[in-house]
Each structure stands twice: as C-alpha cells, then as structure tokens.
Amino acid sequence: MPYFIKNLQTVDGLISNLYGNVSVEEMTKTIVYHLGRQGYKVIDQGFGNLILEKGSRIKRLLLGAFVTYYKFSVTMTPSGENELMVNIFQQTSGFSGGLIGMNQVKTELARLNFVFANI
C-alpha cells in the first residue's frame, strides 16, 4: 500500500514529501528495507532520523569518480492528522569525485526522489 501523498519541495540537496496513514516506525522500516535492497546501509538511527550511506568514503577520496559514495540523512516529522513529513537531505557534495562526482550525487538525489515517491 503506497503511503505517498505529494511532494512538498524539491531543491538542491533536499527532498520533502508528505505521506499518509503511516507511523514513524513503519516508515523507518519501509525506508530501511527499500534502500537496503539498493545497497544503502544505516549508519546512524534515532527516532525519526536516519543517516544512510552507500559506498566507501575513503575509496572515493582515493579514486575519485570511479567509486560511488552517497550519504543522505532522512528526518521524519508527524504533521497534521495521520500525516508524516519526510525530508531527505544530501550530506555529501560529491566534490571528492570532481565535477563528475558532483553530477553523480545530483543524479542519485533525483533517483531517490522517484524511489521515495513510490513508497
């Protein structure tokens, strides 16, 4: 059952979506499951807050754009009646991969926008 209602805002480094009929715990499990299948690991988790990482930061620094590295934080805030606002923030610029790396991070954020719209 999709929970997605609408996209509230999409700007450089931020996606903000509104979901309905889902608790913070359910959404956390759903996000961890879906992004875990795509290679993301949860490196920090608090109530309504996740930090997700894919790839190796050290390899990215050494080999540049040849290695993928993405880091995003997700915050969940109940808003209104039975609604949940989910914000996805870009935590790395991709600068260590040069211009190609920066474009890779932007492309991944756009892809995550699609993934989160289908949850």
Contacts in CASP RR format, 6 or more apart in sequence:
PFRMAT RR
TARGET T0000
AUTHOR 0000-0000-0000
METHOD contacts of the structure
MODEL  1
MPYFIKNLQTVDGLISNLYGNVSVEEMTKTIVYHLGRQGYKVIDQGFGNL
ILEKGSRIKRLLLGAFVTYYKFSVTMTPSGENELMVNIFQQTSGFSGGLI
GMNQVKTELARLNFVFANI
1 21 0 8 1.000
2 118 0 8 1.000
2 119 0 8 1.000
3 19 0 8 1.000
3 20 0 8 1.000
3 21 0 8 1.000
3 22 0 8 1.000
3 27 0 8 1.000
3 30 0 8 1.000
3 84 0 8 1.000
3 119 0 8 1.000
4 17 0 8 1.000
4 18 0 8 1.000
4 19 0 8 1.000
4 116 0 8 1.000
4 117 0 8 1.000
4 118 0 8 1.000
4 119 0 8 1.000
5 17 0 8 1.000
5 18 0 8 1.000
5 19 0 8 1.000
5 20 0 8 1.000
5 83 0 8 1.000
6 17 0 8 1.000
6 18 0 8 1.000
7 15 0 8 1.000
7 16 0 8 1.000
7 17 0 8 1.000
7 18 0 8 1.000
7 113 0 8 1.000
7 117 0 8 1.000
8 16 0 8 1.000
8 17 0 8 1.000
8 18 0 8 1.000
8 85 0 8 1.000
9 15 0 8 1.000
9 16 0 8 1.000
10 16 0 8 1.000
10 113 0 8 1.000
12 90 0 8 1.000
12 106 0 8 1.000
13 89 0 8 1.000
13 90 0 8 1.000
13 109 0 8 1.000
14 87 0 8 1.000
14 88 0 8 1.000
14 89 0 8 1.000
14 90 0 8 1.000
15 87 0 8 1.000
15 88 0 8 1.000
15 109 0 8 1.000
15 112 0 8 1.000
15 113 0 8 1.000
15 116 0 8 1.000
16 85 0 8 1.000
16 86 0 8 1.000
16 87 0 8 1.000
16 88 0 8 1.000
17 85 0 8 1.000
17 86 0 8 1.000
17 88 0 8 1.000
17 116 0 8 1.000
17 117 0 8 1.000
18 79 0 8 1.000
18 83 0 8 1.000
18 84 0 8 1.000
18 85 0 8 1.000
18 86 0 8 1.000
19 27 0 8 1.000
19 83 0 8 1.000
19 84 0 8 1.000
19 85 0 8 1.000
19 86 0 8 1.000
19 119 0 8 1.000
20 82 0 8 1.000
20 83 0 8 1.000
20 84 0 8 1.000
21 82 0 8 1.000
22 30 0 8 1.000
22 84 0 8 1.000
23 84 0 8 1.000
24 47 0 8 1.000
24 48 0 8 1.000
24 76 0 8 1.000
24 78 0 8 1.000
24 84 0 8 1.000
27 76 0 8 1.000
27 84 0 8 1.000
27 86 0 8 1.000
27 119 0 8 1.000
28 45 0 8 1.000
28 48 0 8 1.000
28 50 0 8 1.000
28 76 0 8 1.000
30 119 0 8 1.000
31 50 0 8 1.000
31 52 0 8 1.000
31 74 0 8 1.000
31 86 0 8 1.000
31 119 0 8 1.000
32 42 0 8 1.000
32 50 0 8 1.000
34 115 0 8 1.000
34 119 0 8 1.000
35 52 0 8 1.000
35 115 0 8 1.000
38 54 0 8 1.000
38 115 0 8 1.000
39 54 0 8 1.000
40 52 0 8 1.000
40 53 0 8 1.000
40 54 0 8 1.000
40 70 0 8 1.000
41 52 0 8 1.000
41 53 0 8 1.000
41 54 0 8 1.000
42 50 0 8 1.000
42 51 0 8 1.000
42 52 0 8 1.000
43 51 0 8 1.000
43 52 0 8 1.000
43 53 0 8 1.000
44 50 0 8 1.000
44 51 0 8 1.000
45 51 0 8 1.000
48 74 0 8 1.000
48 75 0 8 1.000
48 76 0 8 1.000
48 77 0 8 1.000
49 73 0 8 1.000
49 74 0 8 1.000
49 75 0 8 1.000
49 76 0 8 1.000
50 73 0 8 1.000
50 74 0 8 1.000
51 71 0 8 1.000
51 72 0 8 1.000
51 73 0 8 1.000
51 74 0 8 1.000
51 91 0 8 1.000
52 70 0 8 1.000
52 71 0 8 1.000
52 72 0 8 1.000
52 73 0 8 1.000
52 74 0 8 1.000
53 69 0 8 1.000
53 70 0 8 1.000
53 71 0 8 1.000
53 72 0 8 1.000
54 68 0 8 1.000
54 69 0 8 1.000
54 70 0 8 1.000
54 71 0 8 1.000
55 67 0 8 1.000
55 68 0 8 1.000
55 69 0 8 1.000
55 70 0 8 1.000
56 67 0 8 1.000
56 69 0 8 1.000
57 69 0 8 1.000
57 71 0 8 1.000
57 92 0 8 1.000
57 96 0 8 1.000
59 67 0 8 1.000
59 69 0 8 1.000
60 67 0 8 1.000
60 68 0 8 1.000
60 69 0 8 1.000
60 94 0 8 1.000
60 96 0 8 1.000
60 97 0 8 1.000
61 96 0 8 1.000
64 96 0 8 1.000
64 97 0 8 1.000
64 98 0 8 1.000
64 101 0 8 1.000
65 97 0 8 1.000
65 98 0 8 1.000
65 100 0 8 1.000
65 101 0 8 1.000
65 104 0 8 1.000
68 104 0 8 1.000
69 92 0 8 1.000
69 94 0 8 1.000
69 96 0 8 1.000
70 92 0 8 1.000
70 105 0 8 1.000
70 108 0 8 1.000
71 90 0 8 1.000
71 91 0 8 1.000
71 92 0 8 1.000
72 88 0 8 1.000
72 89 0 8 1.000
72 90 0 8 1.000
72 91 0 8 1.000
72 109 0 8 1.000
72 112 0 8 1.000
73 88 0 8 1.000
73 89 0 8 1.000
73 91 0 8 1.000
74 86 0 8 1.000
74 87 0 8 1.000
74 88 0 8 1.000
74 89 0 8 1.000
75 86 0 8 1.000
75 87 0 8 1.000
75 89 0 8 1.000
76 84 0 8 1.000
76 85 0 8 1.000
76 86 0 8 1.000
76 87 0 8 1.000
77 84 0 8 1.000
77 85 0 8 1.000
77 87 0 8 1.000
78 84 0 8 1.000
78 85 0 8 1.000
79 85 0 8 1.000
86 116 0 8 1.000
88 109 0 8 1.000
88 112 0 8 1.000
88 113 0 8 1.000
88 116 0 8 1.000
90 105 0 8 1.000
90 109 0 8 1.000
92 105 0 8 1.000
93 102 0 8 1.000
93 105 0 8 1.000
94 101 0 8 1.000
94 102 0 8 1.000
94 104 0 8 1.000
94 105 0 8 1.000
95 101 0 8 1.000
95 102 0 8 1.000
97 104 0 8 1.000
END
